[in-house]
Amino acid sequence: MIEIVFATNNPNKLHEVQAQLPKGIKLISLKDIGCNEDIPETQNTIEGNAIQKVNYIKKKYNLDCFADDTGLEVEILNGEPGVYSARYAGPEKNADDNIQKLLYKLKDKANRKAQFKTVIAMHFRGKLITFEGICKGKITENVRGSGGFGYDPIFKPLGHSKTFAQLALYEKNKIGHRGQAVAQLIDFFEA
């Protein structure tokens, strides 16, 4: 049994990732290790934020851990909101406000191409390793679906007619950015 800290305070992410992992890998939450503070995310790249988070946990708690950072990158907006996806509409990190701001910025825009990008950084047995997943798609013109979280109700992956918020969790995990990065993490553990 491998036990590893997943450095997130987001219960949705914790549930989504644990659902993908084989029985031999058990996630330990930040709450489980007594980490209640906000972990800094001050880097200007998605990869930089993921690495910053695992370095923080490794240094403070000396535990093997992994963290992810995810951003939605919209082509016509030069990659916005990107690294600022969670706080696009302000420091409150309100998903509905973020969605409304993005839809407003895309009003009257024909090009709605976007991609979700996830980078997982992991400290494991003395090594720092990263994994990356990208899911290309388009931003819908309005909110569709009630599942998922974040920008899921307005992101429609390529080749699909439904948004992430309309897909079942197992479907999203199969094609999604985080699912791809977690699959690489699992491959690493199973190698």
C-alpha positions in Angstrom: 0.0 0.0 0.0 1.4 3.4 -1.0 0.1 6.3 1.0 0.8 9.7 -0.4 -0.4 13.3 0.5 -2.5 15.0 -2.2 -1.8 18.7 -1.5 -5.2 20.2 -2.2 -8.0 21.7 -0.1 -10.5 21.1 -2.9 -12.7 18.1 -1.9 -13.9 17.8 -5.5 -10.4 17.3 -6.8 -9.7 14.8 -3.9 -12.8 12.8 -4.8 -12.1 12.9 -8.6 -8.5 11.7 -8.2 -9.2 9.0 -5.6 -11.9 7.6 -7.9 -9.2 7.0 -10.6 -6.5 5.4 -8.4 -6.1 1.6 -7.9 -6.7 0.2 -4.5 -3.0 0.0 -3.7 -2.7 3.8 -3.6 -4.3 5.7 -0.7 -4.6 9.5 -0.7 -3.9 11.4 2.5 -5.5 14.9 2.6 -4.0 18.1 3.9 -6.5 18.0 6.7 -5.2 14.5 7.6 -1.7 15.9 8.2 -2.9 19.0 10.0 -2.2 21.4 7.2 -4.9 24.0 7.4 -3.1 27.0 5.9 -3.4 28.2 2.3 -0.4 26.9 0.3 1.2 29.6 -1.7 0.5 29.7 -5.5 2.5 32.7 -6.6 4.3 31.4 -9.7 3.5 32.6 -13.2 3.0 29.2 -14.8 0.8 26.2 -14.0 3.8 23.9 -13.6 5.5 26.5 -11.3 2.5 26.5 -9.0 2.3 22.7 -8.8 6.0 22.5 -7.9 5.7 25.3 -5.4 2.9 23.5 -3.6 4.8 20.2 -3.3 7.9 21.9 -2.3 6.0 23.6 0.5 4.5 20.3 1.8 7.8 18.5 1.5 9.8 21.2 3.3 7.2 21.7 6.1 6.0 18.2 6.7 8.8 16.0 5.1 6.2 13.8 3.5 6.0 12.3 0.0 3.2 14.3 -1.8 1.8 15.4 -5.1 -0.1 18.5 -6.1 -1.7 19.7 -9.2 -2.4 23.0 -10.8 -4.9 23.5 -13.5 -5.7 26.3 -15.8 -8.2 27.0 -18.6 -6.4 28.6 -21.6 -8.6 30.4 -24.2 -6.9 30.9 -27.5 -8.4 34.2 -28.5 -7.6 35.7 -25.0 -3.9 34.8 -25.4 -4.2 32.0 -22.9 -6.4 33.7 -20.3 -7.4 32.9 -17.6 -4.5 30.4 -17.4 -2.6 30.5 -14.2 -5.3 32.8 -12.8 -8.2 30.5 -13.6 -9.4 30.1 -9.9 -9.3 33.8 -9.2 -10.1 35.2 -12.6 -12.9 37.4 -11.3 -11.3 38.1 -8.0 -9.6 36.7 -4.9 -12.9 35.2 -3.6 -12.3 32.3 -6.2 -16.0 32.3 -7.1 -16.6 29.8 -9.9 -19.9 31.4 -11.1 -18.2 34.9 -11.3 -15.3 33.4 -13.1 -17.6 31.8 -15.7 -19.6 35.0 -16.2 -16.4 37.1 -16.7 -15.1 34.6 -19.3 -18.4 34.4 -21.1 -18.6 38.2 -21.2 -15.1 38.5 -22.6 -16.0 36.0 -25.3 -19.2 37.7 -26.2 -19.4 38.2 -30.0 -16.2 36.1 -30.5 -16.3 33.4 -33.2 -13.1 31.6 -32.0 -14.0 29.8 -28.8 -11.1 27.3 -28.8 -9.7 26.5 -25.4 -7.8 23.9 -23.5 -7.6 22.7 -19.9 -4.1 22.0 -18.8 -3.1 20.2 -15.6 0.3 19.7 -14.3 0.9 17.3 -11.4 4.2 17.7 -9.5 5.2 15.0 -7.1 7.9 14.5 -4.5 8.4 10.7 -4.1 11.4 8.9 -2.6 13.7 11.8 -3.0 12.8 12.8 -6.6 10.7 15.6 -8.1 8.6 14.4 -11.0 6.0 16.1 -13.2 3.1 14.9 -15.3 1.0 16.9 -17.7 -2.5 16.5 -19.2 -4.2 18.6 -21.8 -7.8 18.5 -23.0 -8.7 20.6 -26.0 -12.2 21.9 -26.6 -14.4 24.9 -26.9 -16.2 27.3 -24.6 -19.9 27.1 -24.9 -22.1 30.3 -25.2 -23.9 29.5 -22.0 -23.8 27.3 -18.9 -24.8 23.7 -19.5 -25.0 21.0 -16.8 -24.8 20.9 -13.1 -22.0 18.4 -12.4 -18.3 19.0 -12.1 -16.8 22.2 -10.7 -15.0 25.3 -11.9 -15.4 26.0 -15.6 -16.9 22.5 -16.3 -20.4 23.9 -17.3 -18.9 25.9 -20.2 -16.2 23.6 -21.5 -17.1 21.2 -24.2 -14.2 18.8 -25.0 -13.4 18.1 -28.7 -15.4 15.3 -30.2 -18.2 15.6 -27.6 -21.6 17.3 -27.6 -21.7 17.7 -23.8 -19.8 19.9 -21.4 -17.7 18.5 -18.6 -20.6 19.4 -16.3 -22.9 17.1 -18.3 -20.6 14.1 -18.3 -20.5 11.4 -15.6 -17.3 11.5 -13.5 -15.9 8.3 -15.1 -16.4 9.8 -18.6 -14.7 13.1 -17.6 -11.8 11.2 -16.0 -11.3 9.2 -19.2 -10.9 12.2 -21.5 -10.1 15.1 -19.2 -6.8 16.9 -18.5 -6.6 15.9 -14.8 -7.5 12.3 -15.7 -4.6 12.2 -18.3 -2.1 13.5 -15.7 -3.4 11.1 -13.0 -3.1 8.2 -15.5 0.6 9.1 -15.9 0.9 9.2 -12.1 -0.7 5.7 -11.9 1.6 4.4 -14.6 4.6 5.7 -12.7 3.5 3.8 -9.5 2.7 0.6 -11.5 6.0 0.6 -13.4 
